[in-house]
Amino acid sequence: MARNSSTGPKAGRKAVSKTESSGTGSKPPKADKPQFHYRTLWLSDIHLGTAGCKAEFLTDFLKRNHCETLYLVGDIIDGWKLKKSGWYWPQEHTNVIRRVLTKAKRDTQVIYVTGNHDEFLRKFVDYRLEIGNIKLVNEAIHETADGRRLLVLHGDYFDVITRYHRWVALAGDMAYETMMSANYWFNRVRAMAGMRYWSLSAFAKQKVKNAVSIVSSFEEAVSRECKRRELDGVVCGHIHHAEIRDINGVSYHNCGDWVESCTALAEDFNGKISVIRWVDIDHLNERPNVTPLQLPKVARRTAKAA
């Protein structure tokens, strides 16, 4: 499927973001007004509550891009991490929440689709929870401007490991965190040697035979579900790999993530959907400066005891 690029803001000195290409400085610039207007935006796998979340870059993205409908496609808040490791919530993560709430207040319809890391929210879906202009669902059907009907869901339901072998999924999550930490130090050494960023986790996903097989099975399972429902395509997340392609006649769209790649999907007013790569991964060697929120003593003791 052909992918067209469009010029947008970079998160650097003369920042301009591109569809399927990228470029940024090491720190996002300040922007008070949105510079781009889309019919729909999709974001997934933000993982607020983890050290790996690129919250500063996401805040910059939300400042600069306006939309009529914003889908948060699961794993927005990492309940697994918060429950397992205690409280980690820097001010930058609160800024993301504030920016989303501001969009909802200014007439953007926000649809929060639950994922496996924020599955604690699924018990509230049956209550048809709507707060202001924010709606909580497990899945949704989105109709594009050109009349196509797309299934929007996180996708963990179609991941055999996550669904049937939870302990393996939890162990894999721990391994992923370890890999990301090792990746950080590995790339610090590469940066000092004048070498470009190299993603260990991306390499593992693309080259390790079993990982490739799992990803392919996931994509095909999601596509089969769309065909079964007689839908035109799917928008999902879960596997942290942004992509748009055709799978057996079904339009497959994956949002990517805001841990490694900082990507989103955007629909223009003609119904065309593109991948936005907001920052160049080569500029993410340095951990962003974050300002941890101080918990009251009682809360700290409770978190430690848990």
Beta strands, then each sheet from edge to edge (+ up, - down):
strand 1: 18-19
strand 2: 36-43
strand 3: 65-73
strand 4: 109-113
strand 5: 130-131
strand 6: 134-137
strand 7: 139-143
strand 8: 149-153
strand 9: 233-236
strand 10: 243-247
strand 11: 250-254
strand 12: 263-267
strand 13: 273-277
sheet 1: 1+ 13- 12+ 2- 3- 4- 6- 5+
sheet 2: 7+ 8- 9- 11- 10+
end
